[in-house]
Amino acid sequence: MTAVSDLPFDPWDPGFVADPYPAYAELRARGRVLYYEPSDQWLVPHHADVSALLRDRRLGRTYLHRYTHDDFGRTPPPPEHEPFHTLNDHGMLDLEPPDHTRIRRLVSKAFTPRTVERLQPYVQSLAYDLVGRLAAAGGGDLLADVAEPLPVAVIAEMLGIPEADRGPLRPWSAEICGMYELNPGEETAARAVRASVEFSDYLRGLIAQRRKEPGDDLISGLIAAHDEDDDRLTEQEMISTCVLLLNAGHEATVNATVNGWWALFRNPDQLAALRADHSLVPSAVEELMRYDTPLQLFERWVLDEIEIDGTVIPRGAEIAMLFGSANHDPDVFTAPGRLDLTRADNPHISFSAGIHYCIGAPLARIELAASMTALLERAPALRLAAEPERKANFVIRGLKGLAVEV
């Protein structure tokens, strides 16, 4: 076991958050699994191990399908956090089979290749409209003007959330996602609880409305599954699924967009190559997702004892898989610290793997490609207007804004 004082890992240090990749290189050199006392987790920094563990059924996003808190040696969350945990724990991201299998089967009907392909004209039209407004204004905040509104509108449209109701979606999401950081404080928890209650109340009302007046949206489809399907959803599962789709359906895309353009501005040769050849957009999307990963860490509980490189990880422990480190592993990626938009062999794990592989990954790729193409075509001279400030968050990696000029 490596002593915590020796580890170059400090997710609360602004310098580390600004650029964790040199520290990741040192972690990989130290070993395949390293105990980190402040978060009581085992860090896994290598691509091969992360990829394998994401598929290992001895690990789980929850343990409550097999153990009580006491059985697992864990303290239950405080009662005052209950609204957040009720919301979070009934979504498929934090469930294991058979509940995960049942819910994912129902939701996957909305994310078939044909369904996602049908959305492409809408996504492209919206991206061109947003970028057109940015260009007409002479610039603005790429995050607030393009990166955020595009995926929020797309997933809200899929779910059937009226346009007039969409304003609170992003703030609710941000407050809830604060709980996914390491060791969130009570103030963060209080905000997440409040957002969980407000978001749930809103969706409960919308579900009641859709039950009376169904449409062709995903919420109406989930209601039909709740009322008719043998694999029916409970109302709480419906609410939790909608929140998960809204949160996961835009958080990664928003951050991948601004992280990606910030990387392009810092690598002008690659930006010039992309401007010269728009056919690079698909590989650019993959490389930018790898180069500055929007989700840096993904946690799993050890349900049954495992061994990694001679180190036994006991049941009840928690593993933190470092996606950002895995995506910079030189055993897998040639010159991982170099941005290469032509990189052909790019098995990044930014969308996870195994049964929890991101169900919305095809849609995210369409959104990222659409906004990038629109910016290349409608704002061909896009340039940085001010040095961006990075969010303090480590797990969900993003910027506070990205000021640009056209």
C-alpha positions as CSV (number, residue, x, y, z in Angstrom):
1,M,0.0,0.0,0.0
2,T,1.4,3.4,-1.0
3,A,1.2,6.0,1.8
4,V,-1.2,8.9,1.1
5,S,1.5,11.4,1.8
6,D,3.5,10.0,-1.1
7,L,0.7,10.3,-3.7
8,P,0.6,13.2,-6.2
9,F,-3.2,13.2,-6.0
10,D,-5.1,16.2,-4.5
11,P,-8.5,16.7,-6.1
12,W,-9.1,19.8,-3.9
13,D,-6.0,21.6,-5.0
14,P,-6.6,24.2,-7.8
15,G,-3.3,23.4,-9.4
16,F,-4.0,19.7,-9.6
17,V,-7.5,20.4,-11.0
18,A,-6.1,22.7,-13.6
19,D,-3.8,20.0,-15.0
20,P,-4.0,16.6,-13.3
21,Y,-2.3,14.7,-16.2
22,P,1.4,15.0,-15.0
23,A,0.2,13.6,-11.6
24,Y,-1.5,10.8,-13.3
25,A,1.7,9.8,-15.0
26,E,3.4,9.6,-11.6
27,L,0.5,7.5,-10.3
28,R,0.8,5.1,-13.1
29,A,4.5,4.8,-12.4
30,R,3.8,4.1,-8.7
31,G,1.6,1.0,-9.4
32,R,-1.7,-0.4,-10.6
33,V,-3.7,0.3,-7.4
34,L,-3.0,2.9,-4.7
35,Y,-4.9,3.6,-1.5
36,Y,-6.0,7.2,-1.0
37,E,-7.0,7.9,2.6
38,P,-8.8,11.2,2.3
39,S,-11.6,9.7,0.2
40,D,-11.1,6.1,1.6
41,Q,-10.7,4.8,-2.0
42,W,-8.4,2.6,-4.0
43,L,-7.2,4.6,-7.1
44,V,-6.8,2.7,-10.3
45,P,-4.9,4.7,-12.9
46,H,-4.1,2.2,-15.8
47,H,-6.2,1.8,-18.9
48,A,-6.2,-2.0,-18.9
49,D,-7.2,-2.2,-15.3
50,V,-10.0,0.4,-15.6
51,S,-11.3,-1.2,-18.7
52,A,-11.4,-4.6,-17.1
53,L,-12.9,-3.4,-13.8
54,L,-15.7,-1.6,-15.6
55,R,-16.8,-5.0,-16.8
56,D,-16.1,-6.9,-13.6
57,R,-19.3,-8.1,-11.9
58,R,-17.6,-8.4,-8.6
59,L,-17.9,-4.6,-8.5
60,G,-21.1,-2.6,-8.4
61,R,-22.4,0.9,-8.6
62,T,-24.5,0.0,-5.5
63,Y,-24.3,-2.8,-2.9
64,L,-27.9,-2.5,-1.6
65,H,-29.1,-5.2,-4.0
66,R,-27.0,-7.7,-2.0
67,Y,-26.1,-6.2,1.4
68,T,-27.5,-3.8,4.0
69,H,-25.3,-0.8,5.1
70,D,-24.4,-2.7,8.2
71,D,-23.5,-5.9,6.4
72,F,-21.3,-3.9,4.1
73,G,-19.6,-2.0,6.9
74,R,-20.8,1.3,5.6
75,T,-22.7,4.1,7.4
76,P,-26.1,5.0,6.0
77,P,-26.4,8.5,4.5
78,P,-27.9,11.1,6.9
79,P,-31.7,11.2,7.0
80,E,-31.7,14.8,5.8
81,H,-30.0,13.7,2.5
82,E,-32.8,11.3,1.8
83,P,-34.4,13.2,-1.1
84,F,-31.2,13.2,-3.0
85,H,-30.5,9.5,-2.4
86,T,-34.1,8.5,-3.3
87,L,-33.7,10.3,-6.6
88,N,-30.2,9.1,-7.3
89,D,-30.6,5.5,-6.2
90,H,-33.6,4.7,-8.4
91,G,-31.8,5.7,-11.6
92,M,-30.2,3.0,-13.7
93,L,-26.7,4.5,-13.3
94,D,-26.7,3.5,-9.7
95,L,-28.6,0.3,-10.0
96,E,-27.4,-3.3,-10.7
97,P,-29.2,-6.2,-12.3
98,P,-32.0,-7.1,-12.4
99,D,-33.3,-3.6,-11.8
100,H,-30.7,-2.0,-14.0
101,T,-31.4,-4.5,-16.8
102,R,-35.1,-3.9,-16.7
103,I,-34.9,-0.1,-16.8
104,R,-32.1,0.1,-19.4
105,R,-34.2,-2.2,-21.7
106,L,-37.1,0.2,-21.5
107,V,-35.0,3.4,-21.9
108,S,-32.9,1.9,-24.7
109,K,-36.0,1.9,-27.0
110,A,-35.6,5.7,-27.2
111,F,-31.9,5.5,-28.1
112,T,-31.9,3.0,-31.0
113,P,-29.6,4.0,-33.9
114,R,-32.7,4.8,-36.0
115,T,-34.2,7.1,-33.3
116,V,-30.9,8.9,-32.8
117,E,-30.3,9.2,-36.5
118,R,-33.8,10.8,-36.9
119,L,-32.7,13.5,-34.4
120,Q,-29.7,14.5,-36.4
121,P,-31.4,17.2,-38.6
122,Y,-32.9,18.8,-35.5
123,V,-29.5,18.8,-33.7
124,Q,-27.7,20.2,-36.7
125,S,-30.4,22.9,-37.3
126,L,-30.2,24.0,-33.6
127,A,-26.4,24.0,-33.6
128,Y,-26.3,26.3,-36.7
129,D,-28.9,28.6,-35.2
130,L,-27.0,28.9,-31.9
131,V,-23.7,29.5,-33.6
132,G,-25.3,31.9,-36.0
133,R,-26.5,34.1,-33.1
134,L,-23.0,33.9,-31.6
135,A,-21.4,35.0,-34.9
136,A,-24.0,37.8,-35.3
137,A,-23.1,39.1,-31.9
138,G,-19.4,39.1,-32.7
139,G,-18.7,36.5,-30.0
140,G,-19.7,35.7,-26.5
141,D,-19.5,32.8,-24.0
142,L,-19.2,29.6,-25.9
143,L,-20.4,27.7,-22.9
144,A,-23.5,29.7,-22.2
145,D,-24.4,30.5,-25.8
146,V,-23.7,27.1,-27.6
147,A,-22.4,24.3,-25.4
148,E,-25.1,24.4,-22.8
149,P,-28.3,25.2,-24.7
150,L,-27.7,22.6,-27.5
151,P,-27.7,19.3,-25.5
152,V,-30.2,20.6,-22.9
153,A,-32.7,21.4,-25.6
154,V,-32.2,18.1,-27.4
155,I,-32.7,15.9,-24.3
156,A,-35.6,18.1,-23.1
157,E,-37.2,17.8,-26.5
158,M,-36.8,14.0,-26.4
159,L,-38.4,13.9,-22.9
160,G,-41.2,16.3,-23.9
161,I,-40.4,19.1,-21.4
162,P,-42.0,22.3,-22.6
163,E,-39.6,25.0,-23.8
164,A,-41.0,27.4,-21.2
165,D,-40.1,25.0,-18.4
166,R,-36.5,24.4,-19.4
167,G,-34.8,27.3,-17.5
168,P,-34.2,25.5,-14.2
169,L,-33.0,22.2,-15.7
170,R,-29.3,23.2,-15.9
171,P,-29.2,24.7,-12.4
172,W,-31.0,21.7,-10.9
173,S,-28.5,19.4,-12.7
174,A,-25.5,21.4,-11.5
175,E,-26.7,21.2,-7.8
176,I,-27.4,17.5,-8.0
177,C,-24.1,16.7,-9.7
178,G,-22.2,18.4,-6.9
179,M,-22.8,15.3,-4.9
180,Y,-20.7,13.3,-7.3
181,E,-17.5,15.1,-6.3
182,L,-15.2,13.5,-3.6
183,N,-16.3,14.1,0.0
184,P,-19.0,16.8,-0.8
185,G,-19.7,19.1,2.1
186,E,-23.0,19.8,3.9
187,E,-23.6,23.0,1.9
188,T,-23.3,21.0,-1.4
189,A,-25.6,18.3,0.0
190,A,-28.2,20.9,1.1
191,R,-28.2,22.4,-2.4
192,A,-28.5,18.9,-4.0
193,V,-31.4,17.9,-1.7
194,R,-33.3,21.1,-2.5
195,A,-32.7,20.6,-6.3
196,S,-33.8,16.9,-5.9
197,V,-37.0,17.9,-4.3
198,E,-37.8,20.7,-6.8
199,F,-36.8,18.6,-9.9
200,S,-38.8,15.6,-8.6
201,D,-41.9,17.7,-7.9
202,Y,-41.8,19.2,-11.3
203,L,-41.5,15.9,-13.0
204,R,-44.2,14.3,-10.9
205,G,-46.6,17.1,-12.1
206,L,-45.5,16.7,-15.7
207,I,-46.0,12.9,-15.5
208,A,-49.5,13.4,-14.2
209,Q,-50.2,15.8,-17.1
210,R,-48.8,13.4,-19.7
211,R,-50.8,10.6,-18.2
212,K,-54.0,12.6,-19.1
213,E,-52.6,13.9,-22.4
214,P,-49.9,11.5,-23.8
215,G,-47.7,12.6,-26.6
216,D,-45.0,10.9,-28.7
217,D,-42.2,11.9,-26.2
218,L,-40.1,9.7,-24.0
219,I,-42.0,10.6,-20.8
220,S,-45.2,9.4,-22.4
221,G,-43.4,6.2,-23.5
222,L,-42.2,5.6,-19.9
223,I,-45.7,6.1,-18.6
224,A,-47.0,3.5,-21.1
225,A,-44.3,1.1,-19.8
226,H,-45.3,1.9,-16.2
227,D,-49.0,1.2,-17.0
228,E,-48.7,-1.7,-19.4
229,D,-45.4,-3.4,-19.8
230,D,-44.4,-6.5,-17.9
231,D,-41.1,-4.8,-17.1
232,R,-43.0,-1.8,-15.7
233,L,-41.4,1.2,-14.0
234,T,-42.5,2.6,-10.7
235,E,-43.2,6.3,-10.6
236,Q,-40.0,6.9,-8.7
237,E,-38.0,5.0,-11.3
238,M,-39.6,7.2,-14.0
239,I,-38.7,10.4,-12.2
240,S,-35.1,9.2,-11.5
241,T,-34.7,8.0,-15.1
242,C,-35.8,11.4,-16.4
243,V,-33.4,13.2,-14.1
244,L,-30.6,10.9,-15.0
245,L,-31.2,11.4,-18.8
246,L,-31.4,15.1,-18.4
247,N,-28.2,15.3,-16.2
248,A,-26.1,12.7,-18.1
249,G,-27.6,13.8,-21.4
250,H,-25.9,17.2,-21.2
251,E,-23.2,17.4,-18.6
252,A,-20.6,15.5,-20.5
253,T,-21.5,17.1,-23.8
254,V,-21.3,20.6,-22.3
255,N,-17.9,20.0,-20.7
256,A,-16.5,18.1,-23.7
257,T,-17.4,21.1,-25.9
258,V,-15.6,23.8,-23.9
259,N,-12.7,21.5,-22.8
260,G,-12.3,20.6,-26.5
261,W,-12.3,24.1,-27.8
262,W,-9.9,25.3,-25.1
263,A,-7.6,22.4,-26.1
264,L,-7.8,23.5,-29.7
265,F,-7.0,27.1,-28.9
266,R,-3.9,25.8,-27.0
267,N,-2.9,23.6,-30.0
268,P,-3.2,26.0,-33.0
269,D,-1.6,23.6,-35.4
270,Q,-4.4,21.1,-34.8
271,L,-7.1,23.8,-35.0
272,A,-5.6,24.9,-38.3
273,A,-5.7,21.3,-39.6
274,L,-9.3,21.0,-38.6
275,R,-10.2,24.2,-40.2
276,A,-8.5,23.0,-43.4
277,D,-10.2,19.6,-43.4
278,H,-13.7,19.3,-41.9
279,S,-13.7,15.6,-42.5
280,L,-11.5,15.4,-39.4
281,V,-14.5,16.3,-37.2
282,P,-15.5,12.6,-36.2
283,S,-11.9,11.7,-35.2
284,A,-11.5,15.2,-33.5
285,V,-14.5,14.5,-31.3
286,E,-13.0,11.2,-30.1
287,E,-9.6,12.7,-29.6
288,L,-10.9,15.7,-27.6
289,M,-12.9,13.4,-25.4
290,R,-9.7,11.5,-24.7
291,Y,-7.4,14.4,-24.4
292,D,-9.3,16.3,-21.7
293,T,-11.8,13.8,-20.3
294,P,-15.1,15.4,-19.0
295,L,-15.6,12.7,-16.4
296,Q,-12.3,12.1,-14.6
297,L,-13.3,9.5,-12.1
298,F,-15.9,6.8,-11.8
299,E,-16.6,4.9,-8.6
300,R,-17.5,1.2,-7.9
301,W,-18.1,-0.8,-4.7
302,V,-16.2,-4.0,-4.2
303,L,-19.0,-6.6,-3.7
304,D,-16.6,-9.6,-3.6
305,E,-12.9,-9.5,-2.8
306,I,-10.7,-8.9,-5.7
307,E,-6.9,-8.8,-6.3
308,I,-5.0,-6.3,-8.4
309,D,-1.3,-6.8,-9.0
310,G,-0.9,-8.8,-5.7
311,T,-3.0,-6.3,-3.6
312,V,-6.2,-7.7,-2.1
313,I,-9.1,-5.2,-2.2
314,P,-11.6,-6.4,0.4
315,R,-15.4,-6.5,0.1
316,G,-16.8,-3.2,1.3
317,A,-14.0,-1.1,-0.2
318,E,-14.5,1.5,-2.9
319,I,-12.6,1.7,-6.1
320,A,-12.0,5.0,-8.0
321,M,-11.2,4.4,-11.6
322,L,-9.3,7.3,-13.0
323,F,-10.7,7.8,-16.5
324,G,-8.5,10.8,-17.2
325,S,-5.4,8.8,-16.3
326,A,-6.5,5.8,-18.3
327,N,-7.0,8.0,-21.4
328,H,-3.4,9.1,-21.1
329,D,-1.9,5.7,-20.6
330,P,1.2,5.4,-22.9
331,D,0.7,1.6,-22.9
332,V,-2.4,2.2,-25.0
333,F,-2.0,5.7,-26.6
334,T,1.2,6.8,-28.5
335,A,2.3,10.2,-27.2
336,P,-0.8,10.5,-25.0
337,G,0.0,14.1,-24.0
338,R,-0.1,15.2,-27.6
339,L,-3.4,16.3,-29.2
340,D,-3.7,14.5,-32.5
341,L,-6.9,14.9,-34.3
342,T,-5.9,12.2,-36.8
343,R,-5.4,9.6,-34.1
344,A,-6.9,6.4,-35.6
345,D,-6.5,3.9,-32.8
346,N,-8.4,5.6,-30.0
347,P,-10.0,3.2,-27.5
348,H,-10.8,6.0,-24.9
349,I,-13.1,5.1,-22.1
350,S,-14.8,8.5,-21.7
351,F,-18.2,6.9,-22.1
352,S,-17.4,4.1,-19.6
353,A,-17.8,0.4,-20.5
354,G,-19.7,-2.7,-19.6
355,I,-23.3,-2.7,-18.5
356,H,-23.1,1.0,-17.5
357,Y,-21.7,2.2,-20.9
358,C,-23.3,5.5,-21.7
359,I,-26.6,4.8,-23.4
360,G,-26.6,8.3,-24.9
361,A,-23.1,8.1,-26.4
362,P,-24.3,8.0,-30.0
363,L,-26.4,11.2,-29.4
364,A,-23.5,12.9,-27.6
365,R,-21.3,12.3,-30.6
366,I,-23.9,13.7,-33.0
367,E,-24.2,16.8,-30.7
368,L,-20.5,17.3,-30.4
369,A,-20.0,16.9,-34.2
370,A,-22.9,19.2,-35.0
371,S,-21.6,22.1,-32.8
372,M,-18.0,21.7,-34.0
373,T,-19.1,21.7,-37.7
374,A,-21.4,24.7,-37.1
375,L,-18.5,26.7,-35.4
376,L,-16.1,25.7,-38.2
377,E,-18.5,26.8,-40.9
378,R,-20.3,29.8,-39.4
379,A,-17.4,31.2,-37.2
380,P,-14.3,30.2,-39.1
381,A,-12.1,32.7,-37.4
382,L,-13.2,31.9,-33.9
383,R,-10.6,32.9,-31.4
384,L,-10.1,33.1,-27.6
385,A,-11.1,36.4,-26.1
386,A,-9.9,35.8,-22.5
387,E,-8.2,33.1,-20.5
388,P,-10.8,30.8,-19.1
389,E,-11.2,29.9,-15.5
390,R,-11.6,26.2,-14.6
391,K,-14.4,25.0,-12.3
392,A,-13.2,23.8,-8.9
393,N,-14.8,20.4,-9.5
394,F,-12.4,17.5,-10.2
395,V,-14.7,14.6,-11.0
396,I,-16.9,16.5,-13.6
397,R,-14.2,18.5,-15.4
398,G,-15.2,21.8,-17.0
399,L,-14.8,25.5,-17.3
400,K,-16.8,28.4,-15.8
401,G,-17.0,29.9,-19.3
402,L,-15.1,30.3,-22.6
403,A,-15.1,33.8,-23.9
404,V,-14.6,33.9,-27.7
405,E,-14.6,36.4,-30.6
406,V,-15.5,35.8,-34.2
